[in-house]
Amino acid sequence: MNKTKFPVEFHFLSPCSLSSRRSLKGFILIVFKREKRAFKRLNIVFCTDNYLLNLNRQFLQHDFFTDILSFPLSEKTLPLDAEIYISVDRVSENAKNMHVSFKEELHRVIFHGVLHFCGYKDKSPRDIKKMRLTEGKYLNLYFKSLRING
């Protein structure tokens, strides 16, 4: 039997507690559909601060830690083929600093990366506000769907 790969895949270069993976993969597809972004494939890689710092230096010439880097691999006019790299270390630190659970912050960062591919920006105060509101909307919908279906 030929087993097809799901178009959203998780890869762990660093240990990371991520429950309800199948539900999350399906919900990410829902976000792309709601945001009207044609979608082909997304790889989400969980890594360390140092791994992400090296990518940040190599590809963006930025010499600082970050929680997420998003790389589109396809042309803007084609269905999205992309990779997201998430520092588990940064997510953990940010969760502590913002007094939220690791689970909540991890999902916020995942949705943040997905929303970048849907055209959301986070450079100006206005863009940041819109991004945060949309992240919150999808976080609430996702966790609500888990309670209903779980």
Secondary structure by P-SEA (a helix, b strand, c coil): cccccccbbbbbcccccccaaaaaaaaaaaaaaaacccccbbbbbbbcaaaaaaaaaacccccccccbbbbbcccccccccbbbbbcaaaaaaaaaaacccaaaaaaaaaaaaaaaaaccccccaaaaaaaaaaaaaaaaaaaaaaaacc
